[in-house]
Amino acid sequence: MTLTTSLTVTDTIAQQHSEQLLTLIKRKISEAGGKISFADYMQLCLYAPGLGYYSAGSHKIGYGGDFTTAPEISPLFSRSLAHQLIDVLRQLGQADILEFGAGSGKMAVDILRELDLKQSLPDHYYIIEASADLRQRQQQAIHDVIPHLEYKVVWLDDLPSNFNGVVLANEVCDAMPVHRLHFTNGLSYERYIVNNDEQLQWSDDELSRTDLIDKSIEIKSFIGDTAYFTEVNLAAQAWLASLADNLQQGAIFIIDYGYPQAVYYHPQRSNGTLMCYYQQQGHDNPLILPGLQDITAHVDFTSLAQTAVDNGLDVAGFQSQADFLLAAGITELSSFNDHDDAFLMLQQATEIKRLTLPTEMGETFKVLTLTKNLDHLLPRIELGDRRYNL
């Protein structure tokens, strides 16, 4: 899918911003000897200080932004998630919550409100946020909506050591930089970004890392000799390994769009999963609009599960988002029994459909639940458990 012919930037300031980042990218290419990996390019596009998509101030999330996440669709998502957290927190006594990439702060607000209602508040609600703009939005949202719980929320720059509690990563791994691979004529190449005649272009060359060589052999076992483009998210694996090392007791909930490995590297998925989003329009050209568009790739949940096992975590559950939310009681949380507010009933019914229907987010999004040193199983993650697919 390519819609790039209809993507235009009418904002002069935004255009200048993008050109500044493009100049930086070209300089990095030159300094690296003429090419950089796509992972390095994606890192610059999304996270270059002051210039990257997530590092610069702009309206990205929610209605009117470039994309909408589940917590923005309905507070029922976060309230349901809070019930899953309670199953962990009540086993631990003193415990904290750590959320990565908290977006607008809406999920943190709704989770804390529900936990407060259920008398299950954590000692701290930590947030690690790469975007200074989004961190400011989060602080404002928490101050405006739950000022009595503001003291619970602490922003961190690094992982806390000896962490006890729950780690939340909702649509985090899909925004981590990925390496792009190309398989052709039985050979494996890595895709690099080069600057030819002042134009960014793709260029194939040898694999840059030994772990990519191992991964390419693994991918070939699924695709055979098919001509194929795909992504490998080594950053997500490194992130999870670091989390496992710092988690003493508790659980990790990874919520994202993606597939088990056999589906991710299916021969028919020959163009990979790389996608870009600009002003609610999706396309597949990451070499345009640097700093102005989101760049994402689906998550390989099998690789994350294997990384978890390799680093001492238990793979406790793997569900569709629909099963995860239904098990957490999303329908019971709605106001279907409030017959005096027909509009609210209709609104919540629509929201639940968007979150759970297979044609919406219910099947595309998955939840990988990982645990460490928990004495008891988490009963809600047994509904629709698909660990056998991993």
C-alpha positions in Angstrom: 0.0 0.0 0.0 1.4 3.4 -1.0 -0.5 6.6 -0.7 2.5 8.9 -0.8 1.2 10.9 -3.8 -1.6 12.4 -1.6 0.7 13.3 1.3 1.5 17.0 1.3 2.9 19.3 4.1 1.2 22.7 4.0 2.7 23.8 7.4 5.9 25.8 6.6 7.3 25.3 10.1 6.7 21.6 9.9 8.4 21.5 6.5 11.4 23.4 7.9 11.5 21.0 10.9 11.6 18.0 8.5 14.3 19.5 6.4 16.4 20.0 9.6 16.1 16.4 10.4 16.9 15.4 6.9 20.1 17.4 7.0 21.0 15.6 10.2 20.3 12.2 8.6 22.4 13.0 5.6 25.3 14.0 7.9 25.0 10.8 9.9 25.1 8.8 6.6 28.2 10.7 5.6 29.9 10.1 8.9 29.1 6.4 8.8 30.9 6.0 5.5 27.9 6.3 3.1 25.2 4.2 4.6 23.3 3.6 7.9 21.1 0.7 8.8 17.3 1.2 8.6 17.3 0.7 12.4 19.6 3.7 12.8 17.5 5.7 10.3 14.2 4.9 12.2 15.9 5.8 15.5 16.7 9.3 14.1 13.3 9.8 12.5 11.4 8.9 15.7 13.8 9.9 18.5 16.4 12.4 17.4 16.5 15.0 20.2 14.3 18.0 19.3 13.6 16.7 15.8 12.3 13.1 15.9 8.7 12.4 15.6 8.3 11.5 19.3 10.9 14.0 20.5 9.4 17.2 19.0 6.1 18.8 20.1 3.1 18.0 17.9 -0.3 16.5 18.3 0.2 12.8 17.6 -2.3 10.8 19.7 -6.0 10.7 19.7 -8.6 12.2 17.5 -7.0 14.8 15.2 -3.6 13.2 15.7 -1.8 10.7 13.5 -3.1 7.7 15.3 -5.5 6.6 18.1 -4.6 4.1 20.8 -7.0 1.9 22.8 -6.9 4.0 25.9 -7.9 7.0 23.8 -10.9 5.1 22.4 -12.4 4.2 25.7 -11.6 4.4 29.5 -13.1 0.9 29.6 -9.8 -0.4 28.2 -7.7 0.9 31.0 -10.2 0.1 33.7 -10.3 -3.5 32.4 -6.5 -3.6 32.4 -6.5 -2.4 36.0 -8.4 -5.5 37.0 -5.6 -7.6 35.5 -3.1 -5.5 37.5 -5.0 -6.2 40.7 -4.4 -9.9 40.3 -0.7 -9.2 40.5 -0.6 -6.4 43.0 -2.5 -8.3 45.6 0.1 -11.0 45.6 3.0 -8.7 46.2 2.1 -6.4 49.1 4.4 -3.4 48.5 4.5 -3.0 44.7 4.8 -0.4 42.0 3.5 0.1 38.4 5.9 1.1 35.6 4.4 2.3 32.3 6.5 2.7 29.2 5.5 5.4 26.7 2.4 6.7 28.4 1.1 8.8 25.5 -1.3 11.4 26.5 -1.4 10.1 30.1 -5.0 8.9 29.7 -4.2 5.2 30.5 -2.4 6.2 33.6 -5.3 8.4 34.7 -7.9 5.7 34.1 -5.9 2.9 35.7 -5.2 4.9 38.8 -8.9 5.9 39.2 -10.0 2.3 38.9 -7.3 1.1 41.4 -8.3 3.8 43.8 -11.9 2.7 43.5 -10.9 -0.9 44.2 -8.5 0.2 47.1 -5.6 -1.4 45.3 -3.3 1.6 44.6 0.4 0.9 44.1 3.1 2.5 46.1 4.2 4.4 43.0 3.1 4.7 39.4 6.3 5.2 37.4 6.4 6.4 33.8 9.3 6.3 31.4 8.6 8.6 28.5 11.1 9.5 25.7 9.1 12.5 24.5 9.4 15.7 26.5 6.2 17.0 24.8 4.2 13.9 25.8 5.6 13.9 29.3 4.3 17.4 29.7 0.9 16.3 28.5 0.9 13.4 30.9 1.7 15.7 33.8 -1.0 18.1 32.9 -3.6 15.3 32.5 -2.8 13.8 35.9 -2.9 17.2 37.6 -6.2 18.1 36.0 -8.1 14.8 36.5 -6.7 13.1 39.5 -4.9 15.7 41.6 -5.4 13.7 44.8 -3.3 10.9 43.2 -0.6 13.1 41.7 1.8 12.3 44.4 1.8 8.6 43.3 3.2 9.4 39.8 6.9 9.6 39.2 8.7 10.1 35.8 11.9 8.2 35.4 14.7 8.3 32.8 16.0 4.8 33.4 14.7 1.4 34.5 14.5 1.1 38.3 16.6 -1.7 39.7 15.2 -4.4 41.9 11.6 -3.6 40.7 8.6 -5.3 42.3 5.3 -4.8 40.6 3.7 -4.6 37.1 5.3 -3.3 33.9 2.9 -2.0 31.2 3.9 -1.6 27.5 0.9 -0.7 25.4 2.0 -0.1 21.8 5.6 0.4 22.7 7.5 -2.4 20.9 6.0 -1.5 17.5 7.7 1.9 17.7 11.2 0.5 18.4 13.7 0.7 15.6 13.8 -2.4 13.4 16.3 -3.8 11.0 15.0 -4.4 7.5 16.0 -7.5 5.6 15.8 -8.6 2.0 15.8 -12.2 0.8 16.4 -12.8 -2.9 17.9 -15.7 -4.9 18.6 -17.7 -1.8 20.7 -14.9 -0.2 20.1 -12.6 2.7 20.8 -8.9 2.7 20.3 -6.0 5.1 18.6 -2.9 3.7 20.5 0.4 4.4 19.7 4.0 3.8 22.0 5.9 1.5 22.1 9.5 0.1 22.3 9.5 -3.7 22.2 12.9 -5.4 20.7 14.4 -2.2 17.9 11.8 -2.2 17.4 9.1 0.4 17.4 5.7 -1.1 17.4 2.0 -0.2 20.6 0.0 -0.7 21.2 -3.7 0.0 24.4 -4.9 1.6 25.7 -7.6 3.9 24.1 -8.1 7.3 25.5 -5.8 10.0 25.3 -8.0 13.0 25.9 -11.7 13.8 22.5 -12.0 15.5 20.9 -10.9 12.2 22.7 -13.8 10.5 21.2 -16.2 12.9 17.8 -14.6 12.5 18.0 -14.7 8.7 18.6 -18.5 8.8 15.5 -18.8 11.1 13.4 -16.7 8.7 14.5 -18.8 5.7 13.0 -21.9 7.4 9.6 -20.2 7.1 9.8 -18.5 3.7 12.0 -20.9 1.7 13.4 -19.2 -1.5 10.6 -16.7 -1.7 11.7 -13.1 -2.6 11.0 -11.4 0.7 11.2 -8.2 2.7 10.8 -8.2 6.4 11.8 -6.7 9.8 13.7 -7.9 12.8 13.2 -6.0 16.1 16.4 -6.6 18.0 15.7 -3.5 20.1 12.6 -5.0 21.6 14.5 -8.2 22.6 17.2 -6.1 24.2 14.6 -4.0 26.1 12.8 -7.1 27.4 16.1 -8.7 28.5 16.9 -5.6 30.5 13.4 -5.6 32.0 13.8 -9.2 33.1 17.1 -8.4 34.7 15.6 -5.6 36.8 12.3 -7.3 37.7 12.5 -9.1 41.0 8.9 -10.1 41.3 5.8 -9.3 39.3 4.4 -9.3 35.8 4.9 -7.7 32.4 2.0 -7.0 30.1 3.0 -6.3 26.5 0.0 -5.1 24.4 0.6 -4.5 20.7 -0.3 -5.5 17.2 1.6 -8.4 15.8 1.8 -12.2 15.2 3.4 -15.4 16.3 6.5 -16.1 14.3 5.0 -18.6 11.8 2.4 -16.0 10.9 4.8 -13.0 11.0 7.2 -14.7 8.5 4.5 -16.3 6.4 5.6 -16.7 2.7 2.7 -14.5 1.6 3.7 -11.6 3.8 6.5 -10.8 1.3 6.6 -7.1 1.9 6.9 -7.3 5.7 4.8 -5.2 8.1 6.5 -1.8 8.0 3.9 1.0 8.0 3.9 4.8 8.2 1.2 7.2 9.5 0.8 10.8 8.7 -2.4 12.7 9.6 -4.4 9.5 9.8 -3.2 8.2 6.5 -1.3 5.0 6.2 1.4 4.2 3.6 4.6 2.2 3.3 7.3 4.7 2.4 9.5 5.6 5.4 11.9 7.7 3.3 9.6 10.7 3.1 8.5 13.3 5.7 11.2 12.5 8.3 10.2 13.6 11.7 6.6 14.3 10.6 5.3 10.7 10.3 5.1 7.7 12.6 7.0 4.6 11.5 6.0 1.2 12.9 6.4 -2.5 12.4 4.3 -5.4 13.8 5.6 -7.3 16.8 7.0 -10.8 16.5 5.6 -12.3 19.7 7.5 -15.6 19.5 10.8 -13.8 19.6 9.7 -11.8 22.7 8.5 -15.0 24.4 11.8 -16.7 23.6 13.7 -13.7 25.0 11.6 -13.9 28.1 12.3 -17.6 28.7 16.0 -17.0 28.0 16.1 -14.3 30.7 14.3 -16.1 33.5 10.7 -15.0 32.9 7.7 -17.3 32.7 5.4 -16.9 29.7 2.1 -17.0 31.6 -0.3 -16.1 28.8 -0.8 -15.1 25.2 -4.3 -13.8 24.3 -6.0 -11.7 21.7 -6.9 -8.2 23.0 -10.6 -9.2 22.9 -10.1 -12.3 25.2 -7.9 -10.3 27.5 -10.5 -7.5 27.9 -13.4 -9.8 28.2 -11.7 -11.9 30.9 -11.0 -8.6 32.8 -14.7 -7.8 32.8 -15.0 -5.0 30.2 -18.7 -5.8 29.6 -19.5 -5.7 33.3 -17.8 -2.3 33.6 -20.0 -0.7 31.0 -23.3 1.0 31.8 -25.6 -1.3 29.9 -27.8 -1.5 32.9 -28.2 2.2 33.2 -31.4 2.5 31.2 -31.6 6.3 32.0 -28.7 7.1 29.7 -29.3 5.6 26.3 -26.5 7.7 24.7 -23.9 6.4 27.2 -25.1 2.9 26.5 -24.7 3.3 22.8 -21.3 5.0 23.1 -19.9 2.3 25.3 -21.3 -0.5 23.1 -19.5 1.2 20.1 -16.3 1.5 22.1 -16.4 -2.2 23.2 -16.9 -3.2 19.6 -13.9 -1.2 18.4 -11.7 -2.8 21.2 -12.9 -6.4 20.8 -14.3 -7.2 17.4 -12.0 -9.3 15.1 -12.5 -6.8 12.3 -11.4 -3.9 14.6 -8.7 -4.2 17.3 -9.8 -7.4 19.0 -7.8 -9.8 16.9 -5.0 -7.7 15.5 -3.8 -6.7 18.9 -2.4 -9.4 21.3 -1.4 -9.5 24.9 1.7 -11.3 26.0 1.8 -11.8 29.8 5.1 -12.5 31.4 5.7 -13.2 35.1 8.5 -13.7 37.6 8.5 -15.3 41.0 4.7 -15.1 41.5 3.3 -17.7 43.9 -0.1 -17.9 42.2 -1.3 -18.1 38.6 -3.2 -15.2 37.1 -6.7 -16.6 36.4 -7.9 -14.0 34.0 -5.2 -14.8 31.4 -6.5 -18.4 31.0 -9.4 -17.3 28.7 -8.4 -17.9 25.1 -4.8 -18.6 26.0 -2.8 -19.1 22.8 0.6 -19.9 24.0 0.5 -23.0 21.8 0.7 -20.7 18.8 4.0 -19.2 20.0 
